[in-house]
Amino acid sequence: MRSPTRISSPRPHNSHSAPHPEGTPSAAHGASPGDSRDAVHRDARSEPESPTYSNPYEELAELADPYDPDDPLGLGLKSDDDDTSDLGAAGGGTGKDGPSDQDGEPWSPPDHGRSKRGRRRGRGRFKAVPLTAKLVIGVLVLAVIAVLADRVAVMYVERKAEAALQKKLKLATAPNVTIHGFPFLTQVMDKKLQQVDVAVPDVAADRVSLAKVNVQAQDIRLNADLPTSIKGAVVERMKGNVLLAFEDLDRELGASQVRFRAFGPNSVRADGKLPVAGQNVSLHAMAHIQRQGDRGISTEVTDMRLDIPGIATYRPGKNAGLRLHPKAAKQISDDTAKARALLEVPSVAKRLGIAPEPAGRARNDDRQLDKITGSPEFVPSLTKVNLVDVTNENPELIKKLGIDPTVAAALTKYKLPELSEKLALSFQLPEKAKDIKIQNIGVEPDGIVADLTGTRMGFGKRP
């Protein structure tokens, strides 16, 4: 933008100055041309000037810069084309790809050491951080490194302990070891661990397997060159539990035909099928769980029965017997041929409470037979008759009653101890864990649970 020009004020009119006479000495005496021009000039200046009126707004407009369409605001900016042309003129011309210097190399903006200034600026910013903040950051970094190192050491020792336990206890599956307490490395230096949890799956125990053994060991003194080797340990206190799962019992004892389920706080019910003489009979029993010493669990099987569906039930034991179902007894009372076959055997008529004389008349007299079988006492009395002896004495009668004599004979040969052994839920803790004792026993929906305890237990070489 141009700098404003100063407005000159009009020359004041001198009323006291008089014009030169028309005939001046110079003109009269033939002065030189130069003198004549000076005289004319003096005459012109000496002539009075007529006053002229000037518009102040026009004078202000003359002071302003002329309007530039490329810079309408008068900021002195240039368009891109002007810059390019200026750059081209300064750089020796422009090419198709942009300005270039006289050597023909493409033009690029100078660096002026920006990257170095950036690095210096980064170092300058770090130097500007207070010393206390730097110390805090350093402590935090060291703490993170220490925690990571501690956790890595824990995982390494846990894996070593799992391998050692699997080998020592001859386990099919490696246990899961979890070491508690922080920091771990200080415990290693003291060779004393606060708490270690061990979970062992599938531990063999006599005829069955324990689904899971959970142990929580506390105050453990180590005989070890940690973290490379563990020679032994002493556990001051230990508690845990074992689970004898019903699913495993079904597979190992029931052979997929018997199912076990909880029936009260200390009882287990077994229901399933048992093959007898080529025919499946229903098996039902109750097993009561009890502790055997301080290292084992035993079962007492009661209420054992084997059912020929809809016909008869066999109960082994002291009062073993084969007896008809009420439904089968009612069918016999309604069937004249089967009722007469029963009364023809004197021992059966005697067990039914029928005297020999009416029993003899009923063999040929239908009205006498209907009188006996229609009595309210006949069906209940028939369900109480033990057919075990009848099976051996008169197999043809058993067949007439709708019972397979072969199945009936095979059932009467089953003894309670033999059947109870098939459902025995007993087990003993492994010999390797001789310092562990069973404390409490209970039955839960998933299986039989026993609590474990132990004190001052040693493993390997004691420290």
Backbone hydrogen bonds, N-H to C=O, Kabsch-Sander energy under -0.5 kcal/mol:
donor,donor_aa,acceptor,acceptor_aa,energy
8,S,6,R,-0.6
15,S,13,H,-0.9
17,S,14,N,-0.7
24,T,22,E,-1.1
28,A,24,T,-2.8
29,H,25,P,-2.2
30,G,27,A,-0.9
31,A,26,S,-2.1
36,S,32,S,-2.7
37,R,33,P,-2.7
38,D,34,G,-2.4
39,A,35,D,-2.3
40,V,36,S,-2.6
41,H,37,R,-2.6
42,R,38,D,-2.8
43,D,39,A,-2.8
44,A,40,V,-2.8
45,R,41,H,-2.3
46,S,42,R,-2.2
47,E,43,D,-0.9
59,E,55,N,-1.6
60,L,56,P,-2.0
61,A,57,Y,-2.1
62,E,58,E,-1.9
63,L,59,E,-1.2
64,A,60,L,-1.0
71,D,68,D,-1.3
74,G,71,D,-1.5
83,D,79,S,-2.2
84,T,80,D,-2.7
85,S,81,D,-2.6
86,D,82,D,-2.8
87,L,83,D,-3.1
88,G,84,T,-2.9
89,A,85,S,-2.7
90,A,86,D,-3.1
91,G,87,L,-3.2
92,G,88,G,-0.7
93,G,88,G,-5.7
95,G,98,G,-2.0
98,G,95,G,-0.8
100,S,93,G,-1.3
101,D,105,E,-1.5
104,G,101,D,-1.5
107,W,99,P,-1.7
114,R,111,D,-0.8
117,R,113,G,-2.1
118,G,114,R,-2.6
119,R,115,S,-2.4
120,R,116,K,-2.8
121,R,117,R,-2.6
122,G,118,G,-2.5
123,R,119,R,-2.6
124,G,120,R,-2.2
125,R,121,R,-2.4
126,F,122,G,-2.2
127,K,123,R,-2.1
128,A,124,G,-1.3
129,V,125,R,-0.6
129,V,126,F,-1.2
134,K,130,P,-1.8
135,L,131,L,-2.3
136,V,132,T,-2.3
137,I,133,A,-2.5
138,G,134,K,-2.5
139,V,135,L,-2.5
140,L,136,V,-2.4
141,V,137,I,-2.3
142,L,138,G,-2.3
143,A,139,V,-2.4
144,V,140,L,-2.4
145,I,141,V,-2.2
146,A,142,L,-2.4
147,V,143,A,-2.5
148,L,144,V,-2.4
149,A,145,I,-2.4
150,D,146,A,-2.3
151,R,147,V,-2.6
152,V,148,L,-2.3
153,A,149,A,-2.1
154,V,150,D,-2.0
155,M,151,R,-2.4
156,Y,152,V,-2.1
157,V,153,A,-2.3
158,E,154,V,-2.6
159,R,155,M,-2.1
160,K,156,Y,-2.0
161,A,157,V,-2.6
162,E,158,E,-2.2
163,A,159,R,-2.1
164,A,160,K,-2.1
165,L,161,A,-2.6
166,Q,162,E,-2.3
167,K,163,A,-1.9
168,K,164,A,-2.6
169,L,165,L,-2.8
170,K,166,Q,-0.6
171,L,166,Q,-1.9
176,N,199,A,-2.5
177,V,175,P,-0.6
178,T,197,D,-2.6
180,H,178,T,-0.5
180,H,195,Q,-2.8
187,Q,183,P,-0.8
188,V,184,F,-2.1
189,M,185,L,-2.1
190,D,186,T,-1.7
191,K,187,Q,-1.1
192,K,187,Q,-2.0
193,L,220,I,-2.4
195,Q,180,H,-0.5
196,V,217,A,-2.7
197,D,178,T,-2.9
198,V,215,V,-2.9
199,A,176,N,-2.1
200,V,213,V,-2.9
202,D,211,A,-1.5
203,V,210,L,-2.0
204,A,202,D,-0.6
205,A,208,V,-2.6
208,V,205,A,-1.6
210,L,203,V,-3.6
211,A,209,S,-0.5
211,A,243,L,-1.9
212,K,243,L,-1.0
213,V,200,V,-2.4
214,N,241,N,-2.7
215,V,198,V,-2.9
215,V,213,V,-0.5
216,Q,239,K,-3.3
217,A,196,V,-2.8
217,A,215,V,-0.5
218,Q,237,R,-2.7
219,D,194,Q,-2.3
220,I,193,L,-2.4
221,R,219,D,-0.5
221,R,234,V,-2.3
222,L,191,K,-2.2
222,L,220,I,-0.5
223,N,232,G,-2.9
224,A,222,L,-0.6
225,D,229,S,-1.3
226,L,224,A,-0.7
228,T,225,D,-1.6
229,S,225,D,-1.5
231,K,223,N,-2.3
232,G,223,N,-1.3
233,A,459,F,-2.4
234,V,221,R,-2.1
235,V,457,M,-3.4
236,E,218,Q,-0.7
236,E,219,D,-1.8
236,E,234,V,-0.6
237,R,218,Q,-1.6
238,M,454,G,-2.1
239,K,216,Q,-1.7
240,G,452,L,-1.8
241,N,214,N,-2.1
242,V,450,A,-2.3
243,L,212,K,-2.1
244,L,448,I,-3.2
245,A,243,L,-0.8
246,F,446,D,-2.3
249,L,245,A,-1.9
250,D,246,F,-2.7
251,R,247,E,-1.5
252,E,248,D,-3.0
253,L,249,L,-2.5
254,G,249,L,-1.7
256,S,250,D,-1.8
257,Q,254,G,-2.1
259,R,271,D,-3.1
261,R,269,R,-1.8
263,F,267,S,-2.6
268,V,287,A,-2.9
269,R,261,R,-2.8
270,A,285,A,-2.4
271,D,259,R,-2.2
272,G,283,L,-2.1
273,K,257,Q,-1.8
274,L,281,V,-2.7
276,V,279,Q,-3.4
279,Q,276,V,-1.8
281,V,274,L,-2.6
282,S,307,D,-2.2
283,L,272,G,-2.8
284,H,305,R,-1.9
285,A,270,A,-1.9
286,M,302,T,-2.8
287,A,268,V,-3.3
288,H,286,M,-0.5
288,H,300,E,-2.5
289,I,266,N,-2.7
289,I,287,A,-0.5
290,Q,298,S,-2.4
292,Q,296,G,-2.9
293,G,291,R,-0.7
295,R,292,Q,-0.9
296,G,292,Q,-1.2
297,I,427,F,-2.5
298,S,290,Q,-2.9
300,E,288,H,-2.0
301,V,299,T,-0.5
302,T,286,M,-3.2
305,R,284,H,-2.2
306,L,314,Y,-2.9
307,D,282,S,-2.4
308,I,312,A,-3.3
311,I,308,I,-2.8
312,A,308,I,-1.2
313,T,323,R,-2.6
314,Y,306,L,-3.5
315,R,321,G,-2.2
320,A,317,G,-1.4
321,G,315,R,-1.4
323,R,313,T,-2.3
323,R,321,G,-0.5
325,H,311,I,-2.8
329,A,325,H,-2.5
330,K,326,P,-2.2
331,Q,327,K,-1.8
332,I,328,A,-2.0
333,S,329,A,-2.0
334,D,330,K,-1.3
335,D,331,Q,-0.8
335,D,332,I,-0.6
336,T,334,D,-0.7
339,A,335,D,-2.2
340,R,336,T,-2.3
341,A,337,A,-1.9
342,L,338,K,-1.6
343,L,339,A,-1.9
344,E,340,R,-1.4
345,V,342,L,-1.4
348,V,345,V,-0.6
349,A,345,V,-2.3
350,K,346,P,-2.4
351,R,347,S,-1.9
352,L,348,V,-1.6
353,G,350,K,-1.2
354,I,349,A,-2.6
355,A,353,G,-0.5
359,A,355,A,-1.9
360,G,356,P,-2.2
361,R,357,E,-2.1
362,A,358,P,-2.0
363,R,359,A,-0.5
363,R,360,G,-0.7
364,N,361,R,-1.2
365,D,361,R,-1.9
366,D,364,N,-0.6
369,L,365,D,-2.2
370,D,366,D,-2.9
371,K,367,R,-1.8
372,I,368,Q,-1.8
373,T,369,L,-2.8
374,G,370,D,-2.0
375,S,372,I,-1.0
378,F,375,S,-1.6
379,V,375,S,-0.5
381,S,377,E,-1.9
382,L,378,F,-2.2
383,T,379,V,-1.8
384,K,380,P,-0.7
384,K,381,S,-0.6
385,V,382,L,-0.9
387,L,322,L,-3.5
387,L,385,V,-0.7
391,T,387,L,-2.3
392,N,388,V,-1.5
393,E,389,D,-2.4
394,N,390,V,-3.4
397,L,394,N,-0.8
398,I,394,N,-1.3
399,K,395,P,-1.7
400,K,396,E,-2.1
401,L,397,L,-1.6
402,G,399,K,-1.6
403,I,398,I,-2.2
408,A,404,D,-2.6
409,A,405,P,-2.4
410,A,406,T,-2.1
411,L,407,V,-2.4
412,T,408,A,-1.8
413,K,409,A,-0.6
413,K,410,A,-0.6
414,Y,411,L,-1.5
419,L,415,K,-2.1
420,S,416,L,-3.1
421,E,417,P,-1.9
422,K,418,E,-0.9
423,L,419,L,-0.7
423,L,420,S,-0.9
424,A,421,E,-1.0
427,F,297,I,-1.8
429,L,295,R,-2.4
433,A,430,P,-1.3
434,K,431,E,-0.8
436,I,433,A,-1.4
437,K,453,T,-2.6
438,I,294,D,-3.3
439,Q,451,D,-2.9
442,G,449,V,-2.6
443,V,265,P,-1.7
444,E,442,G,-0.5
444,E,447,G,-3.0
447,G,444,E,-0.8
448,I,244,L,-2.4
449,V,442,G,-2.8
450,A,242,V,-1.9
451,D,440,N,-2.6
452,L,240,G,-3.0
453,T,437,K,-2.1
454,G,238,M,-1.6
456,R,236,E,-1.5
457,M,235,V,-2.2
459,F,233,A,-2.9
461,K,231,K,-1.7
462,R,460,G,-0.6
